[in-house]
Amino acid sequence: MVCAVSIMIHIYYTGHGNAAREFAQEMVSSGLAEAVRAEEGCLGYEYFFPMGSSQTVLLVDCWRDQTAIDLHHKSPMMDRIAQLRKKYRLHMRVERYLPENPS
């Protein structure tokens, strides 16, 4: 995932039991993750499973700029993602990383 001159976001999804992993699996199997990857300005969108927490999934997504993120957040896809988060009763913690020397 290339994010040298872009915005990187880490979203930690946490739930009871395997809820967060089941959420990530459904995001992939439903095609939602691939649809996000196909959005204009999306440079990367991947799920990871932290070794220290079986109840947490880390989403690392990377965007060209804030405009691309804003368009993503306004897309109908976000409603579907929000419904899945609600279905699995997930809590989120978000970290945002900007390039050190934006050009």
A tleap script that builds the chain and sets N, CA, C and O, in Angstrom:
source leaprc.protein.ff14SB
mol = sequence {
  NMET VAL CYS ALA VAL SER ILE MET ILE HIE
  ILE TYR TYR THR GLY HIE GLY ASN ALA ALA
  ARG GLU PHE ALA GLN GLU MET VAL SER SER
  GLY LEU ALA GLU ALA VAL ARG ALA GLU GLU
  GLY CYS LEU GLY TYR GLU TYR PHE PHE PRO
  MET GLY SER SER GLN THR VAL LEU LEU VAL
  ASP CYS TRP ARG ASP GLN THR ALA ILE ASP
  LEU HIE HIE LYS SER PRO MET MET ASP ARG
  ILE ALA GLN LEU ARG LYS LYS TYR ARG LEU
  HIE MET ARG VAL GLU ARG TYR LEU PRO GLU
  ASN PRO CSER
}
set mol.1.N position { 0.854 -1.172 0.000 }
set mol.1.CA position { 0.000 0.000 0.000 }
set mol.1.C position { 0.897 1.231 0.000 }
set mol.1.O position { 1.705 1.407 0.911 }
set mol.2.N position { 0.765 2.068 -0.994 }
set mol.2.CA position { 1.590 3.269 -1.141 }
set mol.2.C position { 0.838 4.460 -0.564 }
set mol.2.O position { -0.284 4.748 -0.978 }
set mol.3.N position { 1.455 5.153 0.392 }
set mol.3.CA position { 0.790 6.296 1.016 }
set mol.3.C position { 1.757 7.447 1.257 }
set mol.3.O position { 1.602 8.189 2.227 }
set mol.4.N position { 2.737 7.604 0.404 }
set mol.4.CA position { 3.774 8.602 0.626 }
set mol.4.C position { 3.229 10.028 0.673 }
set mol.4.O position { 3.618 10.796 1.553 }
set mol.5.N position { 2.360 10.397 -0.229 }
set mol.5.CA position { 1.822 11.752 -0.249 }
set mol.5.C position { 0.294 11.674 -0.246 }
set mol.5.O position { -0.370 12.078 -1.201 }
set mol.6.N position { -0.231 11.152 0.832 }
set mol.6.CA position { -1.664 10.952 0.925 }
set mol.6.C position { -2.086 10.958 2.384 }
set mol.6.O position { -1.289 11.252 3.276 }
set mol.7.N position { -3.329 10.634 2.611 }
set mol.7.CA position { -3.866 10.564 3.962 }
set mol.7.C position { -4.091 9.098 4.304 }
set mol.7.O position { -4.771 8.381 3.569 }
set mol.8.N position { -3.526 8.658 5.409 }
set mol.8.CA position { -3.705 7.289 5.867 }
set mol.8.C position { -4.577 7.302 7.119 }
set mol.8.O position { -4.400 8.129 8.013 }
set mol.9.N position { -5.518 6.369 7.159 }
set mol.9.CA position { -6.426 6.271 8.300 }
set mol.9.C position { -6.382 4.851 8.838 }
set mol.9.O position { -6.468 3.881 8.086 }
set mol.10.N position { -6.245 4.748 10.155 }
set mol.10.CA position { -6.331 3.457 10.839 }
set mol.10.C position { -7.648 3.461 11.610 }
set mol.10.O position { -7.915 4.362 12.405 }
set mol.11.N position { -8.459 2.445 11.365 }
set mol.11.CA position { -9.702 2.291 12.121 }
set mol.11.C position { -9.625 0.956 12.840 }
set mol.11.O position { -9.504 -0.096 12.213 }
set mol.12.N position { -9.698 1.012 14.159 }
set mol.12.CA position { -9.707 -0.190 14.981 }
set mol.12.C position { -11.158 -0.515 15.301 }
set mol.12.O position { -11.827 0.241 16.005 }
set mol.13.N position { -11.644 -1.636 14.787 }
set mol.13.CA position { -12.992 -2.116 15.082 }
set mol.13.C position { -12.877 -3.148 16.191 }
set mol.13.O position { -12.091 -4.090 16.087 }
set mol.14.N position { -13.653 -2.975 17.247 }
set mol.14.CA position { -13.631 -3.906 18.367 }
set mol.14.C position { -15.053 -4.299 18.710 }
set mol.14.O position { -15.955 -3.462 18.736 }
set mol.15.N position { -15.243 -5.590 18.973 }
set mol.15.CA position { -16.552 -6.098 19.357 }
set mol.15.C position { -16.392 -7.328 20.235 }
set mol.15.O position { -15.275 -7.715 20.579 }
set mol.16.N position { -17.490 -7.926 20.587 }
set mol.16.CA position { -17.471 -9.126 21.429 }
set mol.16.C position { -17.196 -10.361 20.578 }
set mol.16.O position { -17.637 -10.456 19.433 }
set mol.17.N position { -16.463 -11.298 21.156 }
set mol.17.CA position { -16.175 -12.538 20.448 }
set mol.17.C position { -15.483 -12.284 19.122 }
set mol.17.O position { -14.485 -11.564 19.065 }
set mol.18.N position { -16.005 -12.867 18.061 }
set mol.18.CA position { -15.423 -12.729 16.724 }
set mol.18.C position { -16.129 -11.683 15.882 }
set mol.18.O position { -15.977 -11.677 14.660 }
set mol.19.N position { -16.901 -10.795 16.505 }
set mol.19.CA position { -17.731 -9.844 15.757 }
set mol.19.C position { -16.912 -8.997 14.778 }
set mol.19.O position { -17.329 -8.807 13.636 }
set mol.20.N position { -15.773 -8.495 15.203 }
set mol.20.CA position { -14.980 -7.622 14.331 }
set mol.20.C position { -14.439 -8.402 13.130 }
set mol.20.O position { -14.433 -7.889 12.011 }
set mol.21.N position { -13.993 -9.614 13.352 }
set mol.21.CA position { -13.493 -10.432 12.238 }
set mol.21.C position { -14.632 -10.818 11.299 }
set mol.21.O position { -14.451 -10.837 10.082 }
set mol.22.N position { -15.785 -11.119 11.846 }
set mol.22.CA position { -16.940 -11.453 11.011 }
set mol.22.C position { -17.360 -10.245 10.173 }
set mol.22.O position { -17.743 -10.393 9.013 }
set mol.23.N position { -17.286 -9.054 10.762 }
set mol.23.CA position { -17.567 -7.818 10.024 }
set mol.23.C position { -16.611 -7.693 8.834 }
set mol.23.O position { -17.046 -7.463 7.706 }
set mol.24.N position { -15.310 -7.845 9.091 }
set mol.24.CA position { -14.319 -7.721 8.013 }
set mol.24.C position { -14.556 -8.776 6.939 }
set mol.24.O position { -14.446 -8.487 5.747 }
set mol.25.N position { -14.877 -9.980 7.349 }
set mol.25.CA position { -15.147 -11.046 6.379 }
set mol.25.C position { -16.367 -10.712 5.531 }
set mol.25.O position { -16.369 -10.963 4.326 }
set mol.26.N position { -17.398 -10.151 6.142 }
set mol.26.CA position { -18.585 -9.783 5.378 }
set mol.26.C position { -18.309 -8.597 4.459 }
set mol.26.O position { -18.847 -8.532 3.353 }
set mol.27.N position { -17.476 -7.662 4.906 }
set mol.27.CA position { -17.085 -6.557 4.029 }
set mol.27.C position { -16.433 -7.094 2.754 }
set mol.27.O position { -16.684 -6.584 1.662 }
set mol.28.N position { -15.606 -8.111 2.895 }
set mol.28.CA position { -14.919 -8.688 1.742 }
set mol.28.C position { -15.881 -9.541 0.917 }
set mol.28.O position { -15.971 -9.365 -0.298 }
set mol.29.N position { -16.601 -10.462 1.558 }
set mol.29.CA position { -17.458 -11.399 0.811 }
set mol.29.C position { -18.629 -10.699 0.116 }
set mol.29.O position { -19.114 -11.176 -0.910 }
set mol.30.N position { -19.085 -9.574 0.670 }
set mol.30.CA position { -20.197 -8.838 0.066 }
set mol.30.C position { -19.758 -7.967 -1.112 }
set mol.30.O position { -20.590 -7.468 -1.869 }
set mol.31.N position { -18.447 -7.790 -1.258 }
set mol.31.CA position { -17.932 -6.932 -2.318 }
set mol.31.C position { -17.771 -5.479 -1.914 }
set mol.31.O position { -17.288 -4.669 -2.704 }
set mol.32.N position { -18.169 -5.134 -0.688 }
set mol.32.CA position { -18.052 -3.743 -0.240 }
set mol.32.C position { -16.601 -3.278 -0.195 }
set mol.32.O position { -16.293 -2.163 -0.618 }
set mol.33.N position { -15.715 -4.117 0.310 }
set mol.33.CA position { -14.298 -3.710 0.393 }
set mol.33.C position { -13.752 -3.440 -1.000 }
set mol.33.O position { -13.047 -2.453 -1.210 }
set mol.34.N position { -14.069 -4.301 -1.946 }
set mol.34.CA position { -13.589 -4.108 -3.315 }
set mol.34.C position { -14.196 -2.850 -3.932 }
set mol.34.O position { -13.526 -2.146 -4.688 }
set mol.35.N position { -15.449 -2.567 -3.617 }
set mol.35.CA position { -16.096 -1.355 -4.133 }
set mol.35.C position { -15.413 -0.101 -3.588 }
set mol.35.O position { -15.251 0.881 -4.312 }
set mol.36.N position { -15.014 -0.130 -2.323 }
set mol.36.CA position { -14.287 1.013 -1.760 }
set mol.36.C position { -12.950 1.172 -2.476 }
set mol.36.O position { -12.559 2.283 -2.835 }
set mol.37.N position { -12.251 0.053 -2.683 }
set mol.37.CA position { -10.951 0.112 -3.371 }
set mol.37.C position { -11.070 0.715 -4.771 }
set mol.37.O position { -10.127 1.325 -5.275 }
set mol.38.N position { -12.230 0.539 -5.389 }
set mol.38.CA position { -12.437 1.036 -6.753 }
set mol.38.C position { -12.820 2.514 -6.792 }
set mol.38.O position { -12.881 3.107 -7.869 }
set mol.39.N position { -13.078 3.117 -5.627 }
set mol.39.CA position { -13.472 4.523 -5.598 }
set mol.39.C position { -12.308 5.416 -6.039 }
set mol.39.O position { -11.138 5.127 -5.788 }
set mol.40.N position { -12.677 6.497 -6.697 }
set mol.40.CA position { -11.695 7.494 -7.136 }
set mol.40.C position { -10.935 8.029 -5.918 }
set mol.40.O position { -11.547 8.494 -4.957 }
set mol.41.N position { -9.626 7.964 -5.960 }
set mol.41.CA position { -8.807 8.510 -4.888 }
set mol.41.C position { -8.439 7.524 -3.803 }
set mol.41.O position { -7.650 7.859 -2.920 }
set mol.42.N position { -8.991 6.301 -3.837 }
set mol.42.CA position { -8.620 5.288 -2.844 }
set mol.42.C position { -7.312 4.645 -3.280 }
set mol.42.O position { -7.220 4.077 -4.369 }
set mol.43.N position { -6.303 4.738 -2.424 }
set mol.43.CA position { -4.985 4.185 -2.728 }
set mol.43.C position { -4.734 2.862 -2.025 }
set mol.43.O position { -3.778 2.155 -2.345 }
set mol.44.N position { -5.593 2.525 -1.065 }
set mol.44.CA position { -5.445 1.263 -0.341 }
set mol.44.C position { -6.547 1.094 0.675 }
set mol.44.O position { -7.021 2.062 1.269 }
set mol.45.N position { -6.956 -0.167 0.872 }
set mol.45.CA position { -8.041 -0.462 1.809 }
set mol.45.C position { -7.877 -1.922 2.209 }
set mol.45.O position { -8.300 -2.816 1.477 }
set mol.46.N position { -7.267 -2.168 3.362 }
set mol.46.CA position { -6.942 -3.529 3.788 }
set mol.46.C position { -7.250 -3.737 5.262 }
set mol.46.O position { -7.079 -2.840 6.088 }
set mol.47.N position { -7.708 -4.943 5.568 }
set mol.47.CA position { -7.973 -5.343 6.951 }
set mol.47.C position { -6.810 -6.178 7.476 }
set mol.47.O position { -6.220 -6.979 6.751 }
set mol.48.N position { -6.493 -5.970 8.764 }
set mol.48.CA position { -5.441 -6.713 9.436 }
set mol.48.C position { -5.966 -7.177 10.787 }
set mol.48.O position { -6.857 -6.558 11.368 }
set mol.49.N position { -5.402 -8.273 11.276 }
set mol.49.CA position { -5.823 -8.836 12.548 }
set mol.49.C position { -4.676 -8.741 13.543 }
set mol.49.O position { -3.708 -9.494 13.435 }
set mol.50.N position { -4.763 -7.814 14.528 }
set mol.50.CA position { -3.700 -7.681 15.519 }
set mol.50.C position { -3.511 -8.967 16.322 }
set mol.50.O position { -4.485 -9.566 16.779 }
set mol.51.N position { -2.283 -9.383 16.489 }
set mol.51.CA position { -1.990 -10.620 17.203 }
set mol.51.C position { -2.375 -10.543 18.668 }
set mol.51.O position { -2.704 -11.563 19.273 }
set mol.52.N position { -2.340 -9.355 19.247 }
set mol.52.CA position { -2.596 -9.219 20.673 }
set mol.52.C position { -4.059 -9.103 21.057 }
set mol.52.O position { -4.375 -9.061 22.246 }
set mol.53.N position { -4.971 -9.048 20.076 }
set mol.53.CA position { -6.382 -8.875 20.405 }
set mol.53.C position { -7.254 -9.616 19.394 }
set mol.53.O position { -7.380 -9.203 18.241 }
set mol.54.N position { -7.846 -10.703 19.840 }
set mol.54.CA position { -8.710 -11.476 18.945 }
set mol.54.C position { -10.049 -10.787 18.717 }
set mol.54.O position { -10.815 -11.211 17.852 }
set mol.55.N position { -10.345 -9.743 19.467 }
set mol.55.CA position { -11.619 -9.033 19.337 }
set mol.55.C position { -11.497 -7.755 18.512 }
set mol.55.O position { -12.453 -6.987 18.412 }
set mol.56.N position { -10.325 -7.526 17.920 }
set mol.56.CA position { -10.076 -6.291 17.180 }
set mol.56.C position { -9.640 -6.587 15.755 }
set mol.56.O position { -8.914 -7.546 15.494 }
set mol.57.N position { -10.095 -5.751 14.848 }
set mol.57.CA position { -9.641 -5.761 13.459 }
set mol.57.C position { -9.161 -4.353 13.141 }
set mol.57.O position { -9.796 -3.370 13.524 }
set mol.58.N position { -8.047 -4.262 12.445 }
set mol.58.CA position { -7.504 -2.975 12.024 }
set mol.58.C position { -7.758 -2.794 10.535 }
set mol.58.O position { -7.372 -3.635 9.723 }
set mol.59.N position { -8.405 -1.699 10.186 }
set mol.59.CA position { -8.554 -1.307 8.784 }
set mol.59.C position { -7.560 -0.193 8.515 }
set mol.59.O position { -7.554 0.823 9.210 }
set mol.60.N position { -6.720 -0.381 7.509 }
set mol.60.CA position { -5.807 0.669 7.064 }
set mol.60.C position { -6.301 1.101 5.693 }
set mol.60.O position { -6.278 0.330 4.734 }
set mol.61.N position { -6.747 2.347 5.621 }
set mol.61.CA position { -7.137 2.860 4.306 }
set mol.61.C position { -6.358 4.124 4.018 }
set mol.61.O position { -6.001 4.886 4.917 }
set mol.62.N position { -6.106 4.321 2.736 }
set mol.62.CA position { -5.248 5.392 2.298 }
set mol.62.C position { -5.940 6.113 1.139 }
set mol.62.O position { -6.472 5.483 0.225 }
set mol.63.N position { -5.921 7.431 1.198 }
set mol.63.CA position { -6.642 8.243 0.219 }
set mol.63.C position { -5.733 9.309 -0.357 }
set mol.63.O position { -4.836 9.812 0.319 }
set mol.64.N position { -5.972 9.641 -1.601 }
set mol.64.CA position { -5.172 10.650 -2.312 }
set mol.64.C position { -5.226 12.001 -1.608 }
set mol.64.O position { -4.206 12.673 -1.459 }
set mol.65.N position { -6.444 12.399 -1.168 }
set mol.65.CA position { -6.612 13.710 -0.537 }
set mol.65.C position { -7.939 13.745 0.221 }
set mol.65.O position { -8.706 12.783 0.198 }
set mol.66.N position { -8.192 14.857 0.885 }
set mol.66.CA position { -9.405 15.007 1.686 }
set mol.66.C position { -10.660 14.975 0.818 }
set mol.66.O position { -11.699 14.481 1.257 }
set mol.67.N position { -10.581 15.492 -0.399 }
set mol.67.CA position { -11.735 15.470 -1.302 }
set mol.67.C position { -12.184 14.031 -1.562 }
set mol.67.O position { -13.381 13.743 -1.557 }
set mol.68.N position { -11.227 13.132 -1.790 }
set mol.68.CA position { -11.566 11.720 -2.021 }
set mol.68.C position { -12.235 11.107 -0.790 }
set mol.68.O position { -13.186 10.336 -0.920 }
set mol.69.N position { -11.744 11.445 0.396 }
set mol.69.CA position { -12.353 10.938 1.631 }
set mol.69.C position { -13.773 11.485 1.773 }
set mol.69.O position { -14.693 10.743 2.116 }
set mol.70.N position { -13.949 12.768 1.511 }
set mol.70.CA position { -15.282 13.378 1.622 }
set mol.70.C position { -16.275 12.721 0.675 }
set mol.70.O position { -17.416 12.463 1.059 }
set mol.71.N position { -15.857 12.447 -0.555 }
set mol.71.CA position { -16.733 11.773 -1.520 }
set mol.71.C position { -17.068 10.361 -1.054 }
set mol.71.O position { -18.204 9.910 -1.201 }
set mol.72.N position { -16.094 9.669 -0.498 }
set mol.72.CA position { -16.329 8.329 0.054 }
set mol.72.C position { -17.358 8.385 1.181 }
set mol.72.O position { -18.273 7.563 1.233 }
set mol.73.N position { -17.207 9.352 2.076 }
set mol.73.CA position { -18.131 9.457 3.216 }
set mol.73.C position { -19.549 9.832 2.792 }
set mol.73.O position { -20.506 9.534 3.507 }
set mol.74.N position { -19.695 10.481 1.641 }
set mol.74.CA position { -21.020 10.863 1.136 }
set mol.74.C position { -21.648 9.791 0.251 }
set mol.74.O position { -22.803 9.925 -0.154 }
set mol.75.N position { -20.914 8.748 -0.049 }
set mol.75.CA position { -21.409 7.722 -0.972 }
set mol.75.C position { -22.460 6.837 -0.289 }
set mol.75.O position { -22.439 6.683 0.933 }
set mol.76.N position { -23.376 6.258 -1.071 }
set mol.76.CA position { -24.378 5.342 -0.519 }
set mol.76.C position { -23.734 4.122 0.145 }
set mol.76.O position { -24.342 3.480 1.001 }
set mol.77.N position { -22.514 3.812 -0.253 }
set mol.77.CA position { -21.791 2.687 0.335 }
set mol.77.C position { -21.595 2.868 1.843 }
set mol.77.O position { -21.582 1.891 2.591 }
set mol.78.N position { -21.445 4.104 2.278 }
set mol.78.CA position { -21.229 4.360 3.709 }
set mol.78.C position { -22.425 3.927 4.538 }
set mol.78.O position { -22.254 3.486 5.675 }
set mol.79.N position { -23.637 4.043 3.995 }
set mol.79.CA position { -24.823 3.566 4.716 }
set mol.79.C position { -24.752 2.061 4.918 }
set mol.79.O position { -25.085 1.559 5.991 }
set mol.80.N position { -24.320 1.342 3.891 }
set mol.80.CA position { -24.198 -0.115 3.999 }
set mol.80.C position { -23.124 -0.501 5.015 }
set mol.80.O position { -23.302 -1.443 5.786 }
set mol.81.N position { -22.020 0.226 5.012 }
set mol.81.CA position { -20.948 -0.053 5.973 }
set mol.81.C position { -21.433 0.236 7.385 }
set mol.81.O position { -21.166 -0.540 8.303 }
set mol.82.N position { -22.143 1.343 7.569 }
set mol.82.CA position { -22.678 1.689 8.891 }
set mol.82.C position { -23.668 0.627 9.376 }
set mol.82.O position { -23.686 0.290 10.560 }
set mol.83.N position { -24.482 0.107 8.475 }
set mol.83.CA position { -25.419 -0.957 8.846 }
set mol.83.C position { -24.672 -2.201 9.312 }
set mol.83.O position { -25.077 -2.843 10.281 }
set mol.84.N position { -23.586 -2.543 8.628 }
set mol.84.CA position { -22.795 -3.700 9.054 }
set mol.84.C position { -22.146 -3.467 10.415 }
set mol.84.O position { -22.125 -4.367 11.254 }
set mol.85.N position { -21.618 -2.272 10.638 }
set mol.85.CA position { -21.032 -1.968 11.957 }
set mol.85.C position { -22.075 -2.130 13.050 }
set mol.85.O position { -21.791 -2.669 14.120 }
set mol.86.N position { -23.284 -1.659 12.773 }
set mol.86.CA position { -24.368 -1.775 13.741 }
set mol.86.C position { -24.748 -3.249 13.947 }
set mol.86.O position { -24.960 -3.687 15.078 }
set mol.87.N position { -24.831 -3.996 12.862 }
set mol.87.CA position { -25.167 -5.423 12.935 }
set mol.87.C position { -24.215 -6.164 13.864 }
set mol.87.O position { -24.643 -7.012 14.647 }
set mol.88.N position { -22.929 -5.848 13.779 }
set mol.88.CA position { -21.924 -6.536 14.586 }
set mol.88.C position { -21.625 -5.817 15.897 }
set mol.88.O position { -20.775 -6.260 16.668 }
set mol.89.N position { -22.321 -4.707 16.154 }
set mol.89.CA position { -22.179 -3.949 17.417 }
set mol.89.C position { -20.718 -3.584 17.690 }
set mol.89.O position { -20.173 -3.883 18.752 }
set mol.90.N position { -20.114 -2.944 16.723 }
set mol.90.CA position { -18.693 -2.623 16.826 }
set mol.90.C position { -18.457 -1.229 17.381 }
set mol.90.O position { -19.244 -0.307 17.168 }
set mol.91.N position { -17.366 -1.107 18.089 }
set mol.91.CA position { -16.857 0.190 18.535 }
set mol.91.C position { -15.684 0.528 17.632 }
set mol.91.O position { -14.973 -0.359 17.159 }
set mol.92.N position { -15.489 1.819 17.398 }
set mol.92.CA position { -14.411 2.259 16.508 }
set mol.92.C position { -13.483 3.234 17.223 }
set mol.92.O position { -13.910 4.060 18.030 }
set mol.93.N position { -12.194 3.107 16.896 }
set mol.93.CA position { -11.204 4.107 17.283 }
set mol.93.C position { -10.467 4.473 16.013 }
set mol.93.O position { -9.982 3.592 15.303 }
set mol.94.N position { -10.375 5.758 15.717 }
set mol.94.CA position { -9.814 6.214 14.445 }
set mol.94.C position { -8.544 7.022 14.689 }
set mol.94.O position { -8.494 7.889 15.562 }
set mol.95.N position { -7.522 6.715 13.895 }
set mol.95.CA position { -6.280 7.488 13.879 }
set mol.95.C position { -6.070 7.979 12.448 }
set mol.95.O position { -6.310 7.242 11.491 }
set mol.96.N position { -5.629 9.210 12.309 }
set mol.96.CA position { -5.448 9.816 10.985 }
set mol.96.C position { -3.998 10.282 10.868 }
set mol.96.O position { -3.465 10.924 11.773 }
set mol.97.N position { -3.370 9.951 9.744 }
set mol.97.CA position { -1.972 10.304 9.510 }
set mol.97.C position { -1.864 11.102 8.222 }
set mol.97.O position { -2.354 10.688 7.172 }
set mol.98.N position { -1.218 12.246 8.323 }
set mol.98.CA position { -0.991 13.110 7.166 }
set mol.98.C position { 0.475 13.036 6.761 }
set mol.98.O position { 1.327 12.725 7.594 }
set mol.99.N position { 0.786 13.319 5.490 }
set mol.99.CA position { 2.192 13.311 5.073 }
set mol.99.C position { 2.977 14.376 5.820 }
set mol.99.O position { 2.442 15.437 6.143 }
set mol.100.N position { 4.240 14.095 6.092 }
set mol.100.CA position { 5.088 15.050 6.816 }
set mol.100.C position { 5.364 16.296 5.988 }
set mol.100.O position { 5.388 17.405 6.522 }
set mol.101.N position { 5.570 16.124 4.706 }
set mol.101.CA position { 5.886 17.240 3.830 }
set mol.101.C position { 4.904 17.251 2.655 }
set mol.101.O position { 5.280 16.897 1.538 }
set mol.102.N position { 3.652 17.653 2.890 }
set mol.102.CA position { 2.689 17.634 1.792 }
set mol.102.C position { 3.115 18.598 0.689 }
set mol.102.O position { 3.622 19.688 0.954 }
set mol.103.N position { 2.898 18.172 -0.547 }
set mol.103.CA position { 3.290 19.034 -1.666 }
set mol.103.C position { 2.090 19.615 -2.341 }
set mol.103.O position { 2.228 20.367 -3.306 }
savepdb mol mol.pdb
quit
